[in-house]
C-alpha cells in the first residue's frame, strides 16, 4: 500500500443517507464525584471552591449538548445508540454495531474523540462535538452543541467532506499494539524524573539519546505535546509523522544530534530501549505499555486512516506562527551579530 499517495480529503460526495449513529459521551467530573458519593467534595463544588469553580457549568453545558445532538439526529430520522466512553467493553459494543453504523458522534472533548478513535477503522466516519467549551479545548471537535445541527446538515447534503487522518502503528519486538496512535506516543522512563535512554534509528542513521523522553506524533497530534516541546508542526492531513527529543542531556558545548525530524509515511522509526523501566504512553496517560531494556519499538504509518469531519486547514495558524517564530529568531540572531561587530 502506497500510504503517501492517498488523497487527504475525500473527493466530492453526493448527499449522504445516515440511518444509524452512535453517540460516544464522556463522563463529567461531577458525574464521577456523584458516583463516588463524596459528600464533602460535592459541597465544595456547590460552593464554587478554588479549582472547582467551573465544574457545575461544565456539567450543565455537557448535559445540554447531549440533548442538542440527540434532537438534531432524531429530527432526520436517524436511529441512535449512546455509549459512555468509559463503559466496560466499549470496543465490543462499538464492534457489535459496526455493520450498521453510518456515523460516530463523540460528545465531550479531545479525550473522548481519541478514545473512540482507537476502536474505529477506516470504514466509519466520526465527528467530534465539544460539549463544554468552558473547560475543553476541543482540537478534534468541529463544533459545539448549538452548532451541531448545521454541521449535520452539511454532512447529509455532502458539502462537508471527511478527511483522512494518518495514524501510527506501533509494534514491540514485531508484535503490533492494538491502539492506532492519532496524537502521539511518548517513549520514556516510567517515572517523570527518570532518565530516558534509547537508541534511535531514522533513515539509516543511528544515535543514542539520553533525555527526558522521545515524542513521536501523527500529523493530527503535532500541534499538542510535541509542539510544546519544540517539535515540527505538520498539516493535519499530511502523509508524514514527526518526532522530537525532550530535554536532551548535553555536555558544555555539545549540540543535540537528531533532536527532531519528519518521516514520510512509507518509512519507519526504530527505538531500542536502554531502560530497565521504560514505558510507552499512547495518546495521553490512560494507555501504557512496558518498554524494557533491549525491546525494539517500530513506528510506521498505519494502513487504516481515521475518516473524520474536521477542518483540514485547522493547523494553518500553528504553521504560520511557527514561521513567524523562526523569522523572529533569525532577526534576533542577525541583530546580535551586528551588535558584536560594532562592539
C-alpha positions as CSV (number, residue, x, y, z in Angstrom):
1,X,0.0,0.0,0.0
2,X,1.4,3.4,-1.0
3,X,0.3,5.4,2.0
4,X,1.9,8.6,0.8
5,X,-0.3,8.6,-2.3
6,X,-3.7,8.6,-0.5
7,X,-5.6,11.8,-1.1
8,X,-6.0,13.7,2.2
9,X,-9.6,14.9,1.7
10,X,-12.3,12.6,0.3
11,X,-13.4,13.8,-3.2
12,X,-16.8,15.5,-3.6
13,X,-19.6,13.3,-2.3
14,X,-23.3,13.0,-3.1
15,X,-25.9,13.6,-0.3
16,X,-25.4,11.0,2.5
17,X,-28.0,8.8,3.9
18,X,-27.4,8.2,7.6
19,X,-29.7,5.6,9.2
20,X,-27.9,4.9,12.4
21,X,-25.4,6.8,14.5
22,X,-23.6,6.0,17.7
23,X,-23.0,8.8,20.3
24,X,-19.9,8.3,22.5
25,X,-20.2,10.5,25.5
26,X,-17.8,11.4,28.3
27,X,-18.5,11.2,32.0
28,X,-18.2,14.6,33.6
29,X,-16.1,15.3,36.7
30,X,-19.4,16.0,38.5
31,X,-20.7,12.6,37.4
32,X,-17.6,10.9,38.8
33,X,-17.9,12.7,42.2
34,X,-21.5,11.8,42.5
35,X,-20.8,8.2,41.6
36,X,-18.1,8.1,44.3
37,X,-20.6,9.6,46.8
38,X,-18.1,12.1,48.1
39,X,-20.3,14.5,50.0
40,X,-17.5,16.8,51.1
41,X,-16.3,17.3,47.5
42,X,-19.9,17.8,46.3
43,X,-20.3,20.5,48.9
44,X,-17.1,22.2,47.7
45,X,-18.3,22.1,44.1
46,X,-21.6,23.6,45.1
47,X,-19.8,26.4,46.9
48,X,-17.5,27.1,43.9
49,X,-14.4,26.4,45.9
50,X,-11.0,27.3,44.3
51,X,-10.2,24.9,41.5
52,X,-13.8,23.8,41.3
53,X,-15.5,27.0,40.0
54,X,-16.3,25.7,36.5
55,X,-17.4,22.1,37.5
56,X,-21.2,22.8,37.6
57,X,-21.3,24.9,34.5
58,X,-19.2,22.4,32.6
59,X,-21.6,19.7,33.5
60,X,-24.6,21.8,32.6
61,X,-23.1,22.5,29.1
62,X,-22.3,18.9,28.6
63,X,-25.8,17.7,29.5
64,X,-27.4,20.3,27.2
65,X,-25.1,19.3,24.4
66,X,-26.2,15.7,24.6
67,X,-29.8,16.9,24.2
68,X,-29.0,19.1,21.2
69,X,-27.1,16.4,19.4
70,X,-29.8,13.8,20.1
71,X,-32.5,16.2,18.9
72,X,-30.6,17.0,15.7
73,X,-30.1,13.3,14.8
74,X,-33.7,12.4,15.7
75,X,-35.0,15.3,13.5
76,X,-33.5,13.5,10.5
77,X,-34.9,10.1,11.5
78,X,-31.6,8.7,12.5
79,X,-31.5,5.8,14.9
80,X,-29.3,6.4,17.9
81,X,-27.2,4.3,20.3
82,X,-25.5,6.1,23.1
83,X,-22.4,4.6,24.7
84,X,-20.3,6.1,27.6
85,X,-16.6,6.3,26.6
86,X,-15.6,4.7,29.9
87,X,-18.0,1.8,29.5
88,X,-16.6,-1.6,30.1
89,X,-16.3,-3.3,26.8
90,X,-16.6,-0.1,24.7
91,X,-14.7,-1.8,21.9
92,X,-17.0,-4.8,21.8
93,X,-20.1,-2.5,21.9
94,X,-18.9,-0.5,19.0
95,X,-17.9,-3.5,17.0
96,X,-21.3,-5.1,17.6
97,X,-22.8,-2.0,15.8
98,X,-20.1,-1.6,13.1
99,X,-22.0,-3.3,10.3
100,X,-24.9,-0.9,10.8
101,X,-23.2,2.3,11.9
102,X,-23.1,5.2,9.4
103,X,-21.7,7.8,11.8
104,X,-20.0,8.1,15.2
105,X,-20.5,11.3,17.1
106,X,-18.2,12.0,20.1
107,X,-19.7,14.3,22.7
108,X,-17.0,15.6,25.1
109,X,-13.6,16.9,24.2
110,X,-10.4,15.6,22.7
111,X,-10.1,12.7,25.2
112,X,-13.5,11.3,24.1
113,X,-12.6,11.7,20.4
114,X,-9.2,9.9,21.0
115,X,-10.9,7.2,23.0
116,X,-13.3,6.4,20.2
117,X,-10.6,6.7,17.5
118,X,-8.8,3.7,19.0
119,X,-11.7,1.5,18.2
120,X,-12.6,2.8,14.7
121,X,-11.3,1.5,11.4
122,X,-11.2,3.4,8.1
123,X,-14.8,2.4,7.2
124,X,-16.7,4.5,9.7
125,X,-16.7,8.3,9.8
126,X,-16.5,10.3,13.0
127,X,-17.4,13.8,14.0
128,X,-16.4,15.5,17.3
129,X,-18.7,17.8,19.3
130,X,-17.2,19.9,22.1
131,X,-19.7,19.5,24.8
132,X,-18.2,22.0,27.3
133,X,-16.1,24.8,25.7
134,X,-15.7,26.4,29.1
135,X,-13.2,23.6,30.1
136,X,-12.4,21.7,26.9
137,X,-10.0,22.7,24.2
138,X,-11.7,20.5,21.5
139,X,-9.0,20.4,18.9
140,X,-10.7,17.5,17.1
141,X,-14.2,18.9,17.6
142,X,-15.6,20.8,14.6
143,X,-18.5,22.4,16.5
144,X,-20.2,22.7,19.9
145,X,-23.7,21.6,20.8
146,X,-25.6,24.6,19.3
147,X,-23.6,24.3,16.1
148,X,-24.1,20.5,15.6
149,X,-27.4,20.8,13.7
150,X,-25.9,22.8,10.9
151,X,-22.8,20.6,10.7
152,X,-25.0,17.5,10.5
153,X,-27.0,19.2,7.6
154,X,-23.7,19.8,5.7
155,X,-22.7,16.2,6.3
156,X,-26.0,15.0,4.9
157,X,-26.0,17.2,1.9
158,X,-22.4,16.2,1.0
159,X,-20.9,19.7,1.3
160,X,-18.9,18.7,4.4
161,X,-16.4,16.0,3.4
162,X,-14.4,13.8,5.8
163,X,-10.6,14.0,5.8
164,X,-8.2,11.1,6.1
165,X,-6.1,11.4,9.2
166,X,-2.9,9.4,9.3
167,X,-2.4,7.3,12.4
168,X,0.7,5.4,13.7
169,X,1.1,1.7,14.1
170,X,3.3,0.6,17.0
171,X,5.0,-2.8,17.3
172,X,7.2,-4.1,20.1
173,X,9.5,-6.8,19.0
174,X,7.3,-7.4,16.0
175,X,4.1,-7.7,17.9
176,X,1.5,-5.0,17.0
177,X,0.0,-2.9,19.7
178,X,-3.8,-2.7,19.4
179,X,-4.4,1.0,19.6
180,X,-3.6,3.1,16.5
181,X,-2.0,6.4,17.5
182,X,-3.8,9.6,16.5
183,X,-2.0,12.1,18.8
184,X,1.4,10.9,19.9
185,X,3.4,8.2,21.7
186,X,5.8,9.1,24.4
187,X,8.8,6.8,24.9
188,X,10.2,7.5,28.4
189,X,11.2,6.2,31.8
190,X,8.2,5.2,33.9
191,X,8.9,8.0,36.3
192,X,8.7,11.6,35.1
193,X,12.0,12.4,36.8
194,X,13.8,9.3,35.4
195,X,16.3,9.4,32.6
196,X,15.2,8.1,29.3
197,X,17.9,6.1,27.4
198,X,17.4,4.5,24.0
199,X,19.0,4.0,20.5
200,X,17.1,5.8,17.8
201,X,17.2,4.8,14.1
202,X,15.8,7.1,11.4
203,X,16.6,6.8,7.7
204,X,19.6,4.5,8.4
205,X,21.1,6.9,11.0
206,X,21.6,5.6,14.5
207,X,22.0,7.8,17.5
208,X,21.9,7.3,21.3
209,X,19.8,9.7,23.3
210,X,19.8,10.4,27.0
211,X,17.0,12.7,27.8
212,X,13.5,13.1,29.3
213,X,11.8,11.1,26.6
214,X,11.0,10.9,22.9
215,X,7.7,12.1,21.4
216,X,6.6,10.7,18.0
217,X,3.4,12.3,16.7
218,X,1.0,11.7,13.9
219,X,0.1,14.9,12.0
220,X,-3.1,15.4,13.9
221,X,-1.1,15.4,17.2
222,X,1.7,17.6,16.1
223,X,0.2,20.8,17.5
224,X,-0.1,19.5,21.0
225,X,2.6,18.0,23.3
226,X,5.1,17.8,20.5
227,X,4.8,21.4,19.5
228,X,5.1,22.4,23.2
229,X,8.5,20.6,23.2
230,X,9.7,22.5,20.1
231,X,8.8,19.8,17.6
232,X,7.8,20.3,14.0
233,X,4.1,21.0,13.3
234,X,2.6,19.3,10.2
235,X,-0.7,20.0,8.4
236,X,-3.4,17.8,9.9
237,X,-3.8,15.9,6.6
238,X,-0.1,15.4,5.9
239,X,1.2,11.9,4.9
240,X,4.2,12.2,7.3
241,X,4.9,11.9,11.0
242,X,7.3,13.7,13.2
243,X,9.5,13.3,16.3
244,X,11.3,15.4,18.9
245,X,13.7,14.6,21.8
246,X,12.7,16.1,25.1
247,X,15.2,18.0,27.2
248,X,18.4,16.3,25.9
249,X,21.2,15.8,28.4
250,X,24.2,17.7,26.9
251,X,27.7,18.4,27.9
252,X,29.0,22.0,27.7
253,X,29.4,22.9,24.1
254,X,27.6,19.8,22.9
255,X,24.8,20.2,20.4
256,X,21.9,17.7,20.2
257,X,22.1,15.1,17.4
258,X,18.9,14.1,15.6
259,X,16.8,16.0,18.1
260,X,13.8,16.3,15.8
261,X,12.7,15.4,12.3
262,X,9.9,14.4,9.9
263,X,9.4,10.9,8.5
264,X,7.5,10.1,5.3
265,X,4.6,7.7,5.6
266,X,6.4,4.9,3.8
267,X,9.4,5.0,6.2
268,X,9.8,4.0,9.8
269,X,11.4,4.9,13.1
270,X,13.0,2.2,15.3
271,X,13.9,2.6,19.0
272,X,15.8,0.2,21.2
273,X,15.2,0.6,24.9
274,X,18.2,1.1,27.2
275,X,15.9,1.4,30.2
276,X,15.0,-1.1,32.9
277,X,11.7,0.7,33.5
278,X,10.8,2.1,30.1
279,X,7.2,2.8,29.1
280,X,5.2,3.8,26.1
281,X,2.3,6.3,26.8
282,X,-0.2,6.4,23.9
283,X,-2.4,9.4,23.3
284,X,-2.2,10.7,26.9
285,X,-1.8,8.9,30.2
286,X,-4.6,6.3,30.0
287,X,-2.8,3.7,27.8
288,X,0.7,2.5,28.6
289,X,2.9,-0.4,27.7
290,X,6.1,-1.7,29.2
291,X,9.3,-1.0,27.2
292,X,12.1,-2.8,28.9
293,X,15.8,-2.8,28.1
294,X,16.6,-4.5,24.8
295,X,13.0,-4.3,23.4
296,X,12.6,-2.7,20.0
297,X,9.8,-0.4,19.1
298,X,9.0,0.1,15.4
299,X,6.8,3.0,14.4
300,X,5.2,3.1,11.0
301,X,2.1,4.8,9.4
302,X,-1.0,2.7,9.9
303,X,-2.7,1.3,6.9
304,X,-6.1,2.4,8.4
305,X,-6.6,6.1,8.4
306,X,-9.3,7.7,10.5
307,X,-12.1,9.3,8.5
308,X,-13.0,12.4,10.4
309,X,-15.1,15.5,9.8
310,X,-12.6,18.2,10.7
311,X,-11.3,21.5,9.3
312,X,-8.5,20.3,7.0
313,X,-6.8,23.8,7.4
314,X,-7.0,23.8,11.2
315,X,-3.3,23.6,11.6
316,X,-2.6,26.7,9.4
317,X,-2.4,29.2,12.4
318,X,0.2,27.0,14.0
319,X,2.2,26.7,10.8
320,X,2.0,30.5,10.4
321,X,3.1,31.0,14.0
322,X,6.0,28.6,13.6
323,X,7.1,30.6,10.5
324,X,6.8,33.9,12.4
325,X,8.8,32.5,15.4
326,X,11.5,31.3,13.0
327,X,11.7,34.7,11.3
328,X,11.9,36.4,14.7
329,X,14.7,34.2,15.9
330,X,16.6,34.9,12.6
331,X,16.1,38.6,13.1
332,X,17.4,38.5,16.7
333,X,20.5,36.4,15.6
334,X,21.3,38.9,12.9
335,X,20.8,41.9,15.3
336,X,23.2,40.2,17.8
337,X,25.7,39.5,15.1
338,X,25.7,43.2,14.0
339,X,26.0,44.3,17.7
340,X,29.0,42.1,18.2
341,X,30.6,43.6,15.1
342,X,30.1,47.1,16.4
343,X,31.5,46.3,19.8
